[in-house]
Amino acid sequence: MRTLDWIFWAVWALGVLLILAYGSVIPFGAPFLPTLKKDRQAALDMLDLKPGQVFIDLGSGDGSLLVLAAQRGLKAVGYEINPFLWLYSWLRTRRFGRQVRVKLRSFWRADLSQADGVFVFLITHHMQRLARLIDSRSAKKPLRLVSHAFKIPGQKPTQKVGALFLYIYK
Ligand SMILES: C[S@@+](CC[C@H](N)C(=O)[O-])C[C@H]1O[C@@H](n2cnc3c(N)ncnc32)[C@H](O)[C@@H]1O
């Protein structure tokens, strides 16, 4: 094959891989759409966690929220099923050592027992399932949750800032 053919097939294969990696998450959660920087800061402000507390981003994308959380002294855990985003966020959070963990795993199997604060940016048809996940957490310690763009069915938000909804579970 000529060099041009190799380049064509390499680009084609990469394109297919990317489409599969990004598109295939839709049945399991929301596709990647990053939260704007000002909303990331606002979400962490609303969660109002103290240094040392545990912050979890369910579907952590490129890891931006994990970085911000770590910079605020929080222990941050991300769940991400897109392997490209997982790798990228894993690399960019290495500098925080064990303060940040990024798990290549579905957040539907997340352990929320240690969580003090949770952030989610999902999609309407998964919010009911998210409500069940929160209710089924084993340790019933107080939990603050910020949902970007979508409300949690059956729950009244304590606060709303732009498209961010804060829920407090006692
Ligand atoms: C809308 S993006 C939000 C990314 C990041 N939290 C932010 O707000 O910038 C949703 C992320 O969740 C990931 N995702 C979707 N379903 C998932 C699942 N079941 N488990 C883990 N991650 C998932 C997607 O790959 C995507 O990166």
PDBQT file of the ligand as one rigid body, heavy atoms in Angstrom, charges set to zero:
ROOT
HETATM    1  C1  LIG A 201     -21.925  15.274  30.017  1.00  0.00    +0.000 C 
HETATM    2  S1  LIG A 201     -20.319  14.543  30.264  1.00  0.00    +0.000 S 
HETATM    3  C2  LIG A 201     -19.817  15.349  31.760  1.00  0.00    +0.000 C 
HETATM    4  C3  LIG A 201     -18.316  15.357  31.971  1.00  0.00    +0.000 C 
HETATM    5  C4  LIG A 201     -17.869  16.106  33.248  1.00  0.00    +0.000 C 
HETATM    6  N1  LIG A 201     -18.499  15.558  34.411  1.00  0.00    +0.000 N 
HETATM    7  C5  LIG A 201     -18.185  17.561  33.140  1.00  0.00    +0.000 C 
HETATM    8  O1  LIG A 201     -19.231  17.953  33.662  1.00  0.00    +0.000 OA
HETATM    9  O2  LIG A 201     -17.426  18.310  32.505  1.00  0.00    +0.000 OA
HETATM   10  C6  LIG A 201     -20.778  12.906  30.816  1.00  0.00    +0.000 C 
HETATM   11  C7  LIG A 201     -19.597  11.964  30.973  1.00  0.00    +0.000 C 
HETATM   12  O3  LIG A 201     -20.050  10.754  31.542  1.00  0.00    +0.000 OA
HETATM   13  C8  LIG A 201     -19.418   9.657  30.891  1.00  0.00    +0.000 C 
HETATM   14  N2  LIG A 201     -20.308   8.510  31.105  1.00  0.00    +0.000 N 
HETATM   15  C9  LIG A 201     -21.494   8.277  30.512  1.00  0.00    +0.000 A 
HETATM   16  N3  LIG A 201     -22.058   7.163  31.020  1.00  0.00    +0.000 NA
HETATM   17  C10 LIG A 201     -21.195   6.694  31.956  1.00  0.00    +0.000 A 
HETATM   18  C11 LIG A 201     -21.232   5.588  32.860  1.00  0.00    +0.000 A 
HETATM   19  N4  LIG A 201     -22.266   4.736  32.883  1.00  0.00    +0.000 N 
HETATM   20  N5  LIG A 201     -20.202   5.423  33.712  1.00  0.00    +0.000 NA
HETATM   21  C12 LIG A 201     -19.134   6.281  33.698  1.00  0.00    +0.000 A 
HETATM   22  N6  LIG A 201     -19.053   7.349  32.872  1.00  0.00    +0.000 NA
HETATM   23  C13 LIG A 201     -20.076   7.558  32.020  1.00  0.00    +0.000 A 
HETATM   24  C14 LIG A 201     -19.273  10.113  29.453  1.00  0.00    +0.000 C 
HETATM   25  O4  LIG A 201     -18.261   9.406  28.776  1.00  0.00    +0.000 OA
HETATM   26  C15 LIG A 201     -18.935  11.593  29.643  1.00  0.00    +0.000 C 
HETATM   27  O5  LIG A 201     -17.556  11.792  29.761  1.00  0.00    +0.000 OA
ENDROOT
TORSDOF 0
